[in-house]
Amino acid sequence: MSEAKAPPPVVDPSPAQAPIQLGSTDYVFPPAAASPPEVLELKPNKYADATAGPDAQVSSTGYTTWTKPDGSTFIAPVANDETYQRKGFSKGSTQDIPDLVAYLADNAAKEPAAPKASKSS
């Protein structure tokens, strides 16, 4: 004996509106057209290809010490070096700081450096 298929369930959106009768619960994907030739000719994206190239990769933990025209210093990510060079700041050393928050906390705990004497003419 064959079993009869049960009707789709009824969804009741609210007591004030009529219930919604669902259609078939079986979804059939529509047929897709083949990809155009230019898409089929694309090479797959690979991590090695993305990390190799004419420019060196910029470290996300590298920081450069910069000196402003007024003599004060600050650190900025290595990725911003070109910007500060264009602005005329003097580039200092570059260091790797994996934990910037801890680095800044350590520097804040130290005594501030004595101000530099300005040159008089």
Phi and psi restraints in degrees (value plus and minus 20) as a CYANA .aco file:
   2 SER   PHI    -109.7   -69.7
   2 SER   PSI     124.1   164.1
   3 GLU   PHI    -108.6   -68.6
   3 GLU   PSI     120.9   160.9
   4 ALA   PHI    -100.4   -60.4
   4 ALA   PSI     119.2   159.2
   5 LYS   PHI     -94.1   -54.1
   5 LYS   PSI     113.9   153.9
   6 ALA   PHI     -91.0   -51.0
   6 ALA   PSI     126.3   166.3
   7 PRO   PHI     -86.9   -46.9
   7 PRO   PSI     133.7   173.7
   8 PRO   PHI     -78.5   -38.5
   8 PRO   PSI     132.7   172.7
   9 PRO   PHI     -88.5   -48.5
   9 PRO   PSI     141.3   181.3
  10 VAL   PHI    -123.7   -83.7
  10 VAL   PSI     115.0   155.0
  11 VAL   PHI    -126.2   -86.2
  11 VAL   PSI     108.3   148.3
  12 ASP   PHI    -124.2   -84.2
  12 ASP   PSI      79.8   119.8
  13 PRO   PHI     -87.2   -47.2
  13 PRO   PSI     -54.1   -14.1
  14 SER   PHI    -188.6  -148.6
  14 SER   PSI     138.5   178.5
  15 PRO   PHI     -84.7   -44.7
  15 PRO   PSI     -40.1    -0.1
  16 ALA   PHI    -106.3   -66.3
  16 ALA   PSI     -32.9     7.1
  17 GLN   PHI    -134.0   -94.0
  17 GLN   PSI     143.3   183.3
  18 ALA   PHI     -91.4   -51.4
  18 ALA   PSI     125.8   165.8
  19 PRO   PHI     -85.0   -45.0
  19 PRO   PSI     133.2   173.2
  20 ILE   PHI    -122.7   -82.7
  20 ILE   PSI     104.1   144.1
  21 GLN   PHI    -109.2   -69.2
  21 GLN   PSI      99.9   139.9
  22 LEU   PHI     -95.2   -55.2
  22 LEU   PSI     129.2   169.2
  23 GLY   PHI    -101.4   -61.4
  23 GLY   PSI    -176.2  -136.2
  24 SER   PHI     -84.6   -44.6
  24 SER   PSI     121.5   161.5
  25 THR   PHI    -110.6   -70.6
  25 THR   PSI     -20.9    19.1
  26 ASP   PHI    -109.0   -69.0
  26 ASP   PSI      99.9   139.9
  27 TYR   PHI    -119.7   -79.7
  27 TYR   PSI     112.7   152.7
  28 VAL   PHI    -135.0   -95.0
  28 VAL   PSI     101.2   141.2
  29 PHE   PHI     -88.0   -48.0
  29 PHE   PSI     117.2   157.2
  30 PRO   PHI     -91.1   -51.1
  30 PRO   PSI     130.4   170.4
  31 PRO   PHI     -85.6   -45.6
  31 PRO   PSI     121.6   161.6
  32 ALA   PHI    -126.9   -86.9
  32 ALA   PSI     125.8   165.8
  33 ALA   PHI     -93.5   -53.5
  33 ALA   PSI     134.9   174.9
  34 ALA   PHI     -87.2   -47.2
  34 ALA   PSI     130.4   170.4
  35 SER   PHI     -87.3   -47.3
  35 SER   PSI     127.3   167.3
  36 PRO   PHI     -88.0   -48.0
  36 PRO   PSI     138.8   178.8
  37 PRO   PHI     -76.9   -36.9
  37 PRO   PSI     -57.4   -17.4
  38 GLU   PHI     -85.3   -45.3
  38 GLU   PSI     -48.3    -8.3
  39 VAL   PHI     -95.9   -55.9
  39 VAL   PSI     -60.4   -20.4
  40 LEU   PHI     -86.2   -46.2
  40 LEU   PSI     -45.3    -5.3
  41 GLU   PHI    -102.3   -62.3
  41 GLU   PSI     -29.9    10.1
  42 LEU   PHI     -84.4   -44.4
  42 LEU   PSI     122.9   162.9
  43 LYS   PHI    -105.9   -65.9
  43 LYS   PSI     130.6   170.6
  44 PRO   PHI     -88.3   -48.3
  44 PRO   PSI     128.7   168.7
  45 ASN   PHI     -98.1   -58.1
  45 ASN   PSI     108.7   148.7
  46 LYS   PHI    -146.2  -106.2
  46 LYS   PSI     128.0   168.0
  47 TYR   PHI     -80.1   -40.1
  47 TYR   PSI     -62.0   -22.0
  48 ALA   PHI     -81.4   -41.4
  48 ALA   PSI     -57.6   -17.6
  49 ASP   PHI     -89.8   -49.8
  49 ASP   PSI     -54.0   -14.0
  50 ALA   PHI     -95.5   -55.5
  50 ALA   PSI     -46.2    -6.2
  51 THR   PHI    -118.9   -78.9
  51 THR   PSI     -20.5    19.5
  52 ALA   PHI    -134.4   -94.4
  52 ALA   PSI     126.7   166.7
  53 GLY   PHI     148.4   188.4
  53 GLY   PSI    -191.8  -151.8
  54 PRO   PHI     -91.6   -51.6
  54 PRO   PSI     -43.9    -3.9
  55 ASP   PHI    -125.5   -85.5
  55 ASP   PSI     121.3   161.3
  56 ALA   PHI     -88.0   -48.0
  56 ALA   PSI     127.8   167.8
  57 GLN   PHI     -91.3   -51.3
  57 GLN   PSI     119.1   159.1
  58 VAL   PHI    -108.3   -68.3
  58 VAL   PSI     111.2   151.2
  59 SER   PHI     -91.0   -51.0
  59 SER   PSI     116.0   156.0
  60 SER   PHI    -100.3   -60.3
  60 SER   PSI     -31.8     8.2
  61 THR   PHI    -132.9   -92.9
  61 THR   PSI     -12.3    27.7
  62 GLY   PHI    -108.1   -68.1
  62 GLY   PSI     115.5   155.5
  63 TYR   PHI    -151.6  -111.6
  63 TYR   PSI     120.8   160.8
  64 THR   PHI    -130.2   -90.2
  64 THR   PSI     120.4   160.4
  65 THR   PHI    -108.2   -68.2
  65 THR   PSI     107.9   147.9
  66 TRP   PHI    -139.7   -99.7
  66 TRP   PSI     127.6   167.6
  67 THR   PHI    -134.3   -94.3
  67 THR   PSI     105.8   145.8
  68 LYS   PHI     -97.7   -57.7
  68 LYS   PSI     143.3   183.3
  69 PRO   PHI     -78.0   -38.0
  69 PRO   PSI     -47.4    -7.4
  70 ASP   PHI    -102.0   -62.0
  70 ASP   PSI     -21.1    18.9
  71 GLY   PHI      78.7   118.7
  71 GLY   PSI     -33.1     6.9
  72 SER   PHI     -96.2   -56.2
  72 SER   PSI     135.2   175.2
  73 THR   PHI    -139.4   -99.4
  73 THR   PSI     138.3   178.3
  74 PHE   PHI    -176.4  -136.4
  74 PHE   PSI     146.2   186.2
  75 ILE   PHI    -131.3   -91.3
  75 ILE   PSI     128.7   168.7
  76 ALA   PHI    -165.0  -125.0
  76 ALA   PSI     132.7   172.7
  77 PRO   PHI     -77.5   -37.5
  77 PRO   PSI     125.4   165.4
  78 VAL   PHI     -76.8   -36.8
  78 VAL   PSI     -50.5   -10.5
  79 ALA   PHI     -81.6   -41.6
  79 ALA   PSI     -40.5    -0.5
  80 ASN   PHI    -117.0   -77.0
  80 ASN   PSI     -12.9    27.1
  81 ASP   PHI     -75.5   -35.5
  81 ASP   PSI     -65.9   -25.9
  82 GLU   PHI     -80.8   -40.8
  82 GLU   PSI     -57.5   -17.5
  83 THR   PHI     -83.7   -43.7
  83 THR   PSI     -67.4   -27.4
  84 TYR   PHI     -90.9   -50.9
  84 TYR   PSI     -50.8   -10.8
  85 GLN   PHI     -85.9   -45.9
  85 GLN   PSI     -61.4   -21.4
  86 ARG   PHI     -82.8   -42.8
  86 ARG   PSI     -53.1   -13.1
  87 LYS   PHI     -99.0   -59.0
  87 LYS   PSI     -25.3    14.7
  88 GLY   PHI      68.7   108.7
  88 GLY   PSI      -5.3    34.7
  89 PHE   PHI     -97.0   -57.0
  89 PHE   PSI     135.2   175.2
  90 SER   PHI    -111.7   -71.7
  90 SER   PSI     107.4   147.4
  91 LYS   PHI    -102.9   -62.9
  91 LYS   PSI     115.1   155.1
  92 GLY   PHI    -128.4   -88.4
  92 GLY   PSI    -165.6  -125.6
  93 SER   PHI     -98.7   -58.7
  93 SER   PSI     138.9   178.9
  94 THR   PHI    -133.0   -93.0
  94 THR   PSI     114.8   154.8
  95 GLN   PHI    -155.4  -115.4
  95 GLN   PSI     136.2   176.2
  96 ASP   PHI    -114.3   -74.3
  96 ASP   PSI      99.9   139.9
  97 ILE   PHI    -142.8  -102.8
  97 ILE   PSI      73.5   113.5
  98 PRO   PHI     -87.6   -47.6
  98 PRO   PSI     -48.7    -8.7
  99 ASP   PHI    -145.0  -105.0
  99 ASP   PSI      71.8   111.8
 100 LEU   PHI     -83.8   -43.8
 100 LEU   PSI     -57.6   -17.6
 101 VAL   PHI     -82.8   -42.8
 101 VAL   PSI     -64.7   -24.7
 102 ALA   PHI     -86.2   -46.2
 102 ALA   PSI     -58.9   -18.9
 103 TYR   PHI     -80.9   -40.9
 103 TYR   PSI     -67.0   -27.0
 104 LEU   PHI     -86.5   -46.5
 104 LEU   PSI     -55.8   -15.8
 105 ALA   PHI     -85.5   -45.5
 105 ALA   PSI     -60.9   -20.9
 106 ASP   PHI     -83.8   -43.8
 106 ASP   PSI     -63.4   -23.4
 107 ASN   PHI     -86.6   -46.6
 107 ASN   PSI     -54.0   -14.0
 108 ALA   PHI     -89.8   -49.8
 108 ALA   PSI     -48.9    -8.9
 109 ALA   PHI     -96.4   -56.4
 109 ALA   PSI     -40.6    -0.6
 110 LYS   PHI     -97.1   -57.1
 110 LYS   PSI     139.4   179.4
 111 GLU   PHI     -91.5   -51.5
 111 GLU   PSI     123.4   163.4
 112 PRO   PHI     -85.9   -45.9
 112 PRO   PSI     127.5   167.5
 113 ALA   PHI     -90.8   -50.8
 113 ALA   PSI     130.0   170.0
 114 ALA   PHI     -87.6   -47.6
 114 ALA   PSI     121.9   161.9
 115 PRO   PHI     -84.9   -44.9
 115 PRO   PSI     124.7   164.7
 116 LYS   PHI     -94.5   -54.5
 116 LYS   PSI     122.0   162.0
 117 ALA   PHI     -92.8   -52.8
 117 ALA   PSI     115.0   155.0
 118 SER   PHI    -104.6   -64.6
 118 SER   PSI     128.8   168.8
 119 LYS   PHI     -96.1   -56.1
 119 LYS   PSI     113.4   153.4
 120 SER   PHI    -127.2   -87.2
 120 SER   PSI     124.3   164.3
